[in-house]
Amino acid sequence: MARCLFLVASLVFLFTGCGGPSLSGAAADLEDKGNDPEVRLAAVDDLVATGDPEAVAHLHRVLEDEGEDPRIRAKAAGGLGFFQNPDSIDVLVKALDDPDPEVRRQSGRSLVQFGEQAVQPLIRALGFTPEELDDTELYTAAEERRISASRALVAIGEPSVGPLNAALAEYERESFYKAMLAFANPKMPLYNEVAAAIQGYTPDPAEDFADTKIDGVGRFLNRIGNENAIPRKYITLSLQSLQKPPPTYLETLRADSASNAALEVTQRVFGQLKLDAINALITKRESEDKSLQVMCTHYLGYLGLTEATSALVDILADTSEYAGPDVKKVALHSLGRIGTSQAIAALFDALKYSDIRETAADMLEANGAPATTLLLAKLSDPDPKLRAFAIWFFGYTQNRDLQVAALPKLLENLTQEVKVLRENAAVALGKMPAVAFADVAALAADERPEVRQVVAIALGEMAVPEARP
């Protein structure tokens, strides 16, 4: 009899939910802002534990309340991932703009739980809104959203690849047509053919009509060649992080019949402008027109043509007055776009030039695994100079994953016999306290005074309380 009563009681417990959190109780605790924050944080956990779909609305309200405690909003964002309610996707994507990093992080983690459903909204988050386009501060602030969205897309993995490639192709074709507006100008050759190739795009004389042919070409190249353009930058970085490098610009345009036809028209325009002859002038350093040098250097690599590599490398090595830092930086961008092993090697070699070093580093990082594999290997190069350049790169990058990958070799260089390598490694490690502090601090008791000296340099560079004496 007692056993029967126990079974009945157990069934009542299971079917009534006795002993577990109730939706109404948890919601009341959460929405009462007079409660202790710890009580409200626990209420979020209780709402999630109920598994009740009605809990989603309560979590939405908290997350969307900008005046709410960020800790509670972050907890709500993290909880939404458990419910897989499609209505939460837009709420979570919007939260990627939140000023609080933990809210952004938890929102991104929840979006990853949605998998393929979240991919398109996340890709849209890589772009910009009309308001951001008109407001520089908003545009800059949205960088955190783009970074968070990119990380989520990478975490989702393979389902992101196809849509990212499609979004990039759409953007590249759109930007190409808009760039061609600079050629739909009566002062440019074949302008009628250009206009026919970009039907639906009407040039604005105030923006698109240049005074000279060279200016027109400059406008064209500036519009298609900006690697940091949004959303190109973050779509490309996402694909590279997924180990799925996107097609080259040229491949993208040729894959579509309409843009391929427009490309052929553009190539005929360049032929009419005799830019091959201009390229020869630049390669031979016979032009004193700085803007012309920049434009033609850009032209050499804007389509990612591997044939341009040698000429671009020559520009980097040129010490004449005709190849200043601005020209060389454009050459570096072109090499970054080409991305072959020869181009990457040239980018690494450019780290030795102090006036263009940072641009070279940016292009190396943008090339992803092929470049970072080379850089990691150079940390052990027998040539101290090459090793020093690689050490500098890892001190310059803000990419935490790269810092973590380089940490063991940087620590080895911190204890090297060559003084300059020890000092360079100390400075580099000092710029990554979140990654390196514990390992560097552990060397503070090293028996070698020269090691303790550079450890002190590294700790001195770290702006963390633990590093202070």
Backbone torsions as a table, in degrees:
resi	resn	phi	psi	omega
1	MET	NA	-45.6	179.6
2	ALA	-61.0	-38.2	179.8
3	ARG	-65.1	-39.0	178.6
4	CYS	-63.1	-43.0	178.8
5	LEU	-61.9	-38.4	179.2
6	PHE	-63.0	-42.3	-180.0
7	LEU	-65.5	-41.1	178.7
8	VAL	-62.0	-44.0	-179.8
9	ALA	-62.5	-38.4	179.7
10	SER	-65.0	-40.9	179.2
11	LEU	-65.3	-40.6	178.0
12	VAL	-61.2	-42.0	179.7
13	PHE	-60.6	-44.1	-177.0
14	LEU	-67.4	-42.3	-173.2
15	PHE	-85.3	-17.5	179.6
16	THR	-103.5	-12.5	179.9
17	GLY	76.6	15.2	-179.7
18	CYS	-58.2	138.4	177.6
19	GLY	93.7	-18.9	178.7
20	GLY	-99.3	169.8	179.8
21	PRO	-66.6	143.1	177.5
22	SER	-101.0	147.9	-179.8
23	LEU	-60.5	-47.8	-175.6
24	SER	-64.9	-41.0	-179.5
25	GLY	-66.6	-44.5	-180.0
26	ALA	-65.4	-40.9	179.9
27	ALA	-63.7	-40.9	179.6
28	ALA	-64.2	-43.1	178.6
29	ASP	-63.2	-38.0	-178.3
30	LEU	-70.4	-43.8	-172.1
31	GLU	-82.2	-9.3	175.3
32	ASP	-84.7	98.7	-176.1
33	LYS	-70.6	-7.0	175.3
34	GLY	-80.5	-12.9	179.5
35	ASN	-70.2	155.3	173.9
36	ASP	-59.2	139.4	-179.7
37	PRO	-53.6	-35.1	-179.7
38	GLU	-65.9	-35.5	177.0
39	VAL	-65.2	-41.8	-178.6
40	ARG	-70.2	-36.2	175.6
41	LEU	-63.3	-41.8	177.9
42	ALA	-65.0	-32.5	179.3
43	ALA	-64.9	-35.1	176.3
44	VAL	-62.7	-45.7	177.4
45	ASP	-58.9	-40.4	-179.5
46	ASP	-65.7	-39.6	177.8
47	LEU	-60.8	-43.7	179.2
48	VAL	-64.7	-40.0	-177.6
49	ALA	-65.0	-26.1	178.7
50	THR	-65.9	-29.4	-176.4
51	GLY	68.7	8.0	-176.7
52	ASP	-79.3	124.7	179.9
53	PRO	-55.6	-25.6	-180.0
54	GLU	-69.2	-15.1	178.1
55	ALA	-67.0	-24.8	-176.2
56	VAL	-59.3	-43.0	-178.4
57	ALA	-61.0	-38.4	178.7
58	HIS	-66.0	-41.3	179.5
59	LEU	-67.8	-36.7	176.2
60	HIS	-60.4	-46.2	-177.1
61	ARG	-60.1	-41.9	-179.5
62	VAL	-66.7	-45.7	-177.1
63	LEU	-64.6	-35.2	-177.1
64	GLU	-84.5	-5.6	179.6
65	ASP	-85.3	101.8	-175.7
66	GLU	-66.3	-19.2	178.7
67	GLY	-88.5	-0.2	-177.4
68	GLU	-77.1	155.7	175.6
69	ASP	-56.6	123.5	-178.1
70	PRO	-56.9	-31.5	179.6
71	ARG	-64.4	-39.4	-179.2
72	ILE	-73.0	-38.3	178.1
73	ARG	-64.6	-40.6	178.5
74	ALA	-64.0	-40.9	178.9
75	LYS	-63.6	-40.7	178.4
76	ALA	-64.3	-41.8	178.9
77	ALA	-60.1	-43.6	179.2
78	GLY	-65.3	-34.3	-178.8
79	GLY	-70.4	-28.4	-176.7
80	LEU	-64.3	-25.1	-180.0
81	GLY	-64.6	-23.5	-177.4
82	PHE	-76.0	-22.4	-173.6
83	PHE	-90.7	-22.9	178.7
84	GLN	56.2	34.7	177.6
85	ASN	-84.0	119.1	-177.2
86	PRO	-55.8	-27.4	179.7
87	ASP	-65.4	-17.5	-178.0
88	SER	-79.4	-18.8	-172.3
89	ILE	-60.9	-50.6	-178.6
90	ASP	-64.6	-35.6	178.4
91	VAL	-63.3	-43.2	-179.1
92	LEU	-70.4	-38.8	177.7
93	VAL	-62.9	-41.8	177.3
94	LYS	-60.5	-36.1	-179.0
95	ALA	-70.1	-13.7	175.3
96	LEU	-66.6	-15.0	176.3
97	ASP	-87.4	-2.2	-173.7
98	ASP	-63.8	142.2	178.8
99	PRO	-68.6	-19.0	-178.4
100	ASP	-86.2	123.3	-176.2
101	PRO	-63.3	-32.2	-179.1
102	GLU	-72.5	-34.7	175.0
103	VAL	-62.2	-44.1	178.5
104	ARG	-62.7	-43.6	-176.6
105	ARG	-64.0	-46.4	-179.1
106	GLN	-68.1	-34.8	177.1
107	SER	-64.3	-43.1	177.9
108	GLY	-62.5	-42.1	179.5
109	ARG	-62.4	-40.3	179.1
110	SER	-67.9	-38.9	179.0
111	LEU	-62.1	-34.8	177.7
112	VAL	-60.1	-33.9	-179.3
113	GLN	-64.0	-24.7	179.9
114	PHE	-79.2	-15.6	177.8
115	GLY	59.7	-131.0	-173.1
116	GLU	-58.7	-30.6	-179.6
117	GLN	-59.7	-30.5	-174.5
118	ALA	-91.3	-6.7	-171.0
119	VAL	-62.6	-52.1	-176.8
120	GLN	-63.5	-45.1	175.6
121	PRO	-59.2	-36.9	178.8
122	LEU	-68.6	-37.9	177.3
123	ILE	-63.7	-40.7	177.1
124	ARG	-61.7	-32.8	-179.9
125	ALA	-69.2	-14.8	176.7
126	LEU	-75.7	-14.3	-177.5
127	GLY	-92.7	-145.0	-179.8
128	PHE	-143.9	155.6	176.8
129	THR	-91.1	161.5	176.4
130	PRO	-56.2	-35.8	179.8
131	GLU	-65.4	-39.9	179.5
132	GLU	-67.2	-33.7	-179.4
133	LEU	-66.5	-30.3	-178.1
134	ASP	-91.9	-8.1	-175.5
135	ASP	-130.4	111.6	-176.1
136	THR	-59.6	-40.3	-178.6
137	GLU	-64.8	-43.6	178.2
138	LEU	-64.1	-40.6	-178.8
139	TYR	-60.8	-43.8	-179.6
140	THR	-69.6	-42.3	-179.0
141	ALA	-62.3	-29.1	-178.2
142	ALA	-70.8	-7.0	177.6
143	GLU	-57.1	-39.2	-179.2
144	GLU	-63.1	-37.7	177.3
145	ARG	-63.5	-44.1	-178.1
146	ARG	-64.2	-40.9	178.3
147	ILE	-62.8	-45.8	-179.5
148	SER	-64.0	-41.2	179.8
149	ALA	-65.5	-40.5	178.9
150	SER	-62.5	-43.5	179.1
151	ARG	-62.0	-40.4	179.6
152	ALA	-65.3	-41.8	178.8
153	LEU	-62.1	-40.5	178.5
154	VAL	-65.4	-40.4	179.7
155	ALA	-66.8	-33.6	177.2
156	ILE	-65.4	-34.6	171.9
157	GLY	86.7	-137.4	-171.0
158	GLU	-52.6	-39.7	179.2
159	PRO	-60.2	-17.0	-179.9
160	SER	-82.7	-22.7	-167.5
161	VAL	-63.8	-52.8	-178.3
162	GLY	-59.2	-51.4	178.6
163	PRO	-61.3	-36.0	177.5
164	LEU	-64.6	-44.1	178.1
165	ASN	-62.8	-40.4	179.5
166	ALA	-65.3	-41.2	179.7
167	ALA	-65.9	-39.8	179.1
168	LEU	-65.8	-43.0	179.6
169	ALA	-61.5	-42.5	179.2
170	GLU	-62.7	-43.1	180.0
171	TYR	-65.3	-44.7	-177.2
172	GLU	-62.7	-41.5	179.6
173	ARG	-67.0	-42.7	179.0
174	GLU	-61.0	-45.8	-178.8
175	SER	-66.9	-32.6	179.0
176	PHE	-66.2	-44.8	178.8
177	TYR	-62.6	-40.7	179.6
178	LYS	-66.7	-35.2	176.7
179	ALA	-65.0	-37.0	-178.5
180	MET	-66.2	-15.6	176.5
181	LEU	-58.1	-27.9	178.5
182	ALA	-66.6	-19.9	179.2
183	PHE	-96.8	-10.1	178.3
184	ALA	-85.0	51.4	-171.6
185	ASN	-127.0	127.5	-178.0
186	PRO	-53.2	-19.5	179.1
187	LYS	-81.3	-9.7	-177.4
188	MET	-100.4	149.0	177.3
189	PRO	-67.9	149.1	175.5
190	LEU	59.8	27.0	-174.0
191	TYR	-64.1	-28.3	177.3
192	ASN	-67.6	-39.2	177.4
193	GLU	-66.4	-37.5	177.6
194	VAL	-61.8	-47.5	-179.0
195	ALA	-59.7	-38.0	179.2
196	ALA	-69.0	-34.0	-177.5
197	ALA	-74.3	-20.3	-177.8
198	ILE	-120.5	44.2	178.9
199	GLN	-54.5	136.2	-177.7
200	GLY	100.3	-13.1	177.6
201	TYR	-113.3	117.8	-177.3
202	THR	-106.9	122.6	-178.5
203	PRO	-67.8	147.2	175.2
204	ASP	-102.7	114.1	-177.3
205	PRO	-53.3	-32.2	-178.4
206	ALA	-70.0	-28.1	-176.3
207	GLU	-107.1	-32.1	-168.5
208	ASP	-104.2	-22.2	-175.2
209	PHE	-89.5	107.4	178.5
210	ALA	-86.2	159.5	-179.2
211	ASP	-76.1	-28.5	-178.6
212	THR	-131.5	164.5	178.9
213	LYS	-63.8	-40.6	-179.4
214	ILE	-63.1	-41.4	177.7
215	ASP	-62.8	-38.0	178.5
216	GLY	-62.8	-42.8	177.4
217	VAL	-64.4	-39.9	178.4
218	GLY	-59.8	-42.2	178.7
219	ARG	-64.6	-42.2	178.7
220	PHE	-58.1	-50.1	-175.6
221	LEU	-67.8	-38.3	179.5
222	ASN	-62.8	-34.0	-177.1
223	ARG	-76.0	-30.3	-178.0
224	ILE	-98.2	-14.3	-167.6
225	GLY	-101.0	3.6	-175.3
226	ASN	-82.0	103.8	-178.7
227	GLU	-63.9	-23.3	-177.5
228	ASN	-93.1	8.2	178.7
229	ALA	-63.1	147.0	178.6
230	ILE	-97.6	133.2	5.9
231	PRO	-94.6	7.4	-176.3
232	ARG	-49.9	-46.3	-174.7
233	LYS	-56.4	-49.0	-172.8
234	TYR	-82.2	-28.2	173.2
235	ILE	-64.8	-45.0	-179.4
236	THR	-64.1	-45.5	179.2
237	LEU	-61.7	-38.3	179.3
238	SER	-63.3	-46.0	-179.9
239	LEU	-64.9	-39.6	178.6
240	GLN	-65.1	-39.3	178.4
241	SER	-66.2	-27.9	177.2
242	LEU	-83.7	5.4	-177.6
243	GLN	60.4	33.7	178.4
244	LYS	-128.6	70.9	-177.2
245	PRO	-54.1	135.8	-178.1
246	PRO	-71.7	162.7	175.2
247	PRO	-61.1	160.1	175.5
248	THR	-69.4	163.9	178.2
249	TYR	-55.5	-43.9	-178.4
250	LEU	-64.1	-43.2	179.2
251	GLU	-62.4	-39.4	179.9
252	THR	-62.7	-45.7	-178.7
253	LEU	-67.3	-37.5	-177.2
254	ARG	-75.5	-17.5	-178.7
255	ALA	-74.9	-13.9	-178.8
256	ASP	-116.6	131.0	-173.2
257	SER	-62.0	-40.7	-177.5
258	ALA	-68.3	-47.3	-178.9
259	SER	-70.9	-28.8	176.0
260	ASN	-65.6	-40.1	177.6
261	ALA	-64.8	-40.3	178.2
262	ALA	-65.2	-37.5	178.4
263	LEU	-62.3	-42.2	-179.9
264	GLU	-63.8	-37.6	176.2
265	VAL	-63.2	-43.3	-179.6
266	THR	-61.6	-40.9	179.6
267	GLN	-64.1	-34.3	176.8
268	ARG	-70.0	-33.7	175.8
269	VAL	-61.9	-46.8	178.6
270	PHE	-61.0	-38.0	178.1
271	GLY	-62.7	-42.2	178.3
272	GLN	-63.3	-33.9	-179.5
273	LEU	-79.8	-4.6	179.1
274	LYS	55.6	43.4	-178.7
275	LEU	-71.3	-18.8	174.3
276	ASP	-61.9	-39.1	177.9
277	ALA	-66.6	-38.0	178.2
278	ILE	-64.7	-40.7	177.6
279	ASN	-58.0	-41.4	179.5
280	ALA	-62.7	-39.4	177.9
281	LEU	-60.9	-43.9	-178.2
282	ILE	-65.8	-44.1	-179.5
283	THR	-60.2	-35.7	-179.6
284	LYS	-87.6	0.9	178.5
285	ARG	59.9	41.1	-178.4
286	GLU	-103.3	3.1	-179.2
287	SER	-108.5	137.3	177.9
288	GLU	-102.2	0.4	-178.9
289	ASP	-83.9	105.3	-174.2
290	LYS	-61.6	-43.5	-179.2
291	SER	-64.0	-34.1	178.1
292	LEU	-67.5	-39.1	177.6
293	GLN	-60.8	-47.3	-178.8
294	VAL	-61.4	-47.0	-178.1
295	MET	-61.2	-44.8	-176.8
296	CYS	-73.7	-33.5	174.9
297	THR	-61.4	-43.3	178.1
298	HIS	-61.8	-42.8	-179.2
299	TYR	-59.5	-34.7	-179.9
300	LEU	-57.6	-34.1	-173.7
301	GLY	-120.9	2.4	-170.7
302	TYR	-66.0	-24.4	176.7
303	LEU	-95.5	4.4	-179.3
304	GLY	72.1	32.4	-178.1
305	LEU	-78.1	119.7	-177.1
306	THR	-64.4	-24.7	179.8
307	GLU	-62.6	-19.0	-177.9
308	ALA	-82.1	-9.9	-169.8
309	THR	-58.1	-49.7	-175.9
310	SER	-60.9	-42.3	179.6
311	ALA	-64.1	-38.5	179.7
312	LEU	-68.6	-39.0	177.1
313	VAL	-63.4	-39.1	177.5
314	ASP	-60.5	-38.7	180.0
315	ILE	-63.2	-40.0	-179.8
316	LEU	-63.9	-32.6	-177.7
317	ALA	-87.0	-10.2	-175.5
318	ASP	-70.6	128.9	178.8
319	THR	-105.9	8.3	-178.2
320	SER	-76.0	167.7	-179.5
321	GLU	-67.9	-13.7	-177.0
322	TYR	-87.5	-5.1	-178.6
323	ALA	-126.0	70.0	-179.8
324	GLY	-77.8	-179.4	-178.0
325	PRO	-56.7	-38.1	-178.7
326	ASP	-63.2	-43.0	178.4
327	VAL	-64.3	-42.1	-178.1
328	LYS	-67.3	-35.6	178.5
329	LYS	-65.0	-38.1	176.5
330	VAL	-65.7	-38.5	176.8
331	ALA	-62.0	-38.9	178.2
332	LEU	-63.5	-41.4	177.6
333	HIS	-61.9	-39.3	178.8
334	SER	-66.5	-41.2	176.6
335	LEU	-63.6	-38.4	176.9
336	GLY	-62.3	-36.4	178.4
337	ARG	-69.7	-37.1	180.0
338	ILE	-66.5	-50.7	168.9
339	GLY	70.0	14.6	176.2
340	THR	-76.9	171.7	179.2
341	SER	-61.2	-36.5	178.2
342	GLN	-66.1	-40.9	179.5
343	ALA	-66.4	-41.2	179.9
344	ILE	-65.4	-40.0	177.3
345	ALA	-61.7	-38.3	178.6
346	ALA	-67.5	-37.3	177.2
347	LEU	-63.9	-41.5	177.8
348	PHE	-63.6	-43.3	-179.7
349	ASP	-61.1	-30.8	-178.6
350	ALA	-70.7	-12.1	177.0
351	LEU	-62.9	-16.7	-179.3
352	LYS	-77.8	-12.3	-179.5
353	TYR	-96.7	112.9	-172.8
354	SER	-63.0	-31.1	-175.1
355	ASP	-80.1	-12.6	178.6
356	ILE	-127.7	7.8	-173.5
357	ARG	-59.1	-44.2	-175.8
358	GLU	-67.2	-37.9	176.9
359	THR	-63.5	-41.9	177.6
360	ALA	-61.1	-41.9	179.5
361	ALA	-64.1	-41.5	178.8
362	ASP	-61.1	-41.6	-179.5
363	MET	-69.8	-35.4	175.8
364	LEU	-63.0	-46.4	-179.3
365	GLU	-64.0	-37.1	-179.7
366	ALA	-65.4	-22.1	180.0
367	ASN	-84.5	-1.8	171.4
368	GLY	66.9	-142.6	-169.8
369	ALA	-55.2	-44.1	-178.9
370	PRO	-57.4	-38.1	-179.3
371	ALA	-78.2	-42.8	-177.0
372	THR	-69.7	-29.6	174.5
373	THR	-62.0	-43.4	177.1
374	LEU	-62.6	-44.9	-177.5
375	LEU	-63.9	-41.1	178.4
376	LEU	-64.3	-39.0	178.5
377	ALA	-65.3	-36.2	-178.4
378	LYS	-67.3	-18.3	177.2
379	LEU	-65.4	-15.9	178.3
380	SER	-115.0	12.2	-176.8
381	ASP	-63.7	139.3	178.8
382	PRO	-65.4	-21.0	178.3
383	ASP	-82.8	113.3	-177.3
384	PRO	-58.0	-33.0	-179.3
385	LYS	-65.9	-45.2	179.5
386	LEU	-65.2	-38.4	178.5
387	ARG	-64.2	-39.0	-179.7
388	ALA	-63.9	-38.1	178.4
389	PHE	-63.7	-42.2	179.6
390	ALA	-65.8	-40.4	177.6
391	ILE	-59.9	-44.7	179.4
392	TRP	-58.4	-43.2	-178.3
393	PHE	-57.0	-46.9	-175.6
394	PHE	-72.3	-20.6	171.1
395	GLY	-78.1	-25.8	-178.5
396	TYR	-81.5	-40.5	-174.4
397	THR	-65.4	146.8	174.5
398	GLN	-101.9	6.6	-177.8
399	ASN	-79.5	110.9	-175.5
400	ARG	-61.9	-38.7	-179.9
401	ASP	-61.7	-40.1	178.1
402	LEU	-67.6	-39.0	178.3
403	GLN	-61.6	-44.0	179.5
404	VAL	-62.4	-42.6	-179.1
405	ALA	-63.9	-34.2	-176.4
406	ALA	-86.4	-14.4	-171.3
407	LEU	-53.2	-48.8	-178.0
408	PRO	-58.3	-42.7	-178.9
409	LYS	-71.5	-34.4	177.3
410	LEU	-65.4	-39.1	177.5
411	LEU	-65.5	-36.7	176.1
412	GLU	-62.2	-42.2	-179.7
413	ASN	-68.8	-23.6	178.1
414	LEU	-67.2	-22.2	-179.1
415	THR	-110.9	15.9	-179.5
416	GLN	-68.0	157.6	175.9
417	GLU	-72.7	-29.4	-178.1
418	VAL	-76.1	117.9	-173.4
419	LYS	-59.2	-43.9	-176.0
420	VAL	-64.0	-33.3	177.4
421	LEU	-69.6	-40.0	177.0
422	ARG	-60.3	-45.8	-177.0
423	GLU	-68.1	-41.2	178.1
424	ASN	-63.3	-41.6	178.8
425	ALA	-64.5	-37.0	179.2
426	ALA	-63.0	-43.9	179.6
427	VAL	-65.1	-43.1	-180.0
428	ALA	-63.5	-46.9	180.0
429	LEU	-64.3	-32.7	178.7
430	GLY	-64.4	-18.2	-179.5
431	LYS	-92.5	2.8	179.7
432	MET	-132.9	59.0	-175.2
433	PRO	-58.9	-37.2	-177.6
434	ALA	-63.4	-28.7	-177.7
435	VAL	-94.0	-38.2	-164.9
436	ALA	-108.6	-11.2	-169.8
437	PHE	-54.8	-51.6	-174.4
438	ALA	-60.5	-43.5	-177.9
439	ASP	-69.4	-38.1	179.0
440	VAL	-69.1	-44.2	-179.3
441	ALA	-60.7	-32.3	-179.8
442	ALA	-65.1	-21.5	179.9
443	LEU	-89.2	0.1	-177.5
444	ALA	-64.7	-22.6	-179.9
445	ALA	-99.1	13.1	-179.5
446	ASP	-58.0	143.2	-176.3
447	GLU	-71.2	-16.6	-177.9
448	ARG	-89.1	122.7	-178.2
449	PRO	-62.6	-33.7	-179.4
450	GLU	-66.7	-30.1	177.0
451	VAL	-74.3	-43.9	178.7
452	ARG	-59.9	-34.0	-179.6
453	GLN	-64.1	-46.5	-178.9
454	VAL	-75.2	-27.7	173.6
455	VAL	-61.5	-41.2	177.9
456	ALA	-62.2	-37.7	177.3
457	ILE	-63.0	-46.7	-178.6
458	ALA	-62.5	-46.6	-179.6
459	LEU	-64.8	-34.2	177.9
460	GLY	-65.9	-28.3	178.6
461	GLU	-76.1	-22.1	-174.0
462	MET	-83.1	122.2	-179.3
463	ALA	-88.2	58.8	177.6
464	VAL	-127.3	144.0	-177.1
465	PRO	-56.6	-36.1	-176.6
466	GLU	-64.6	-22.1	-176.9
467	ALA	-83.5	-8.3	-177.9
468	ARG	-84.9	144.0	179.8
469	PRO	-67.8	NA	NA
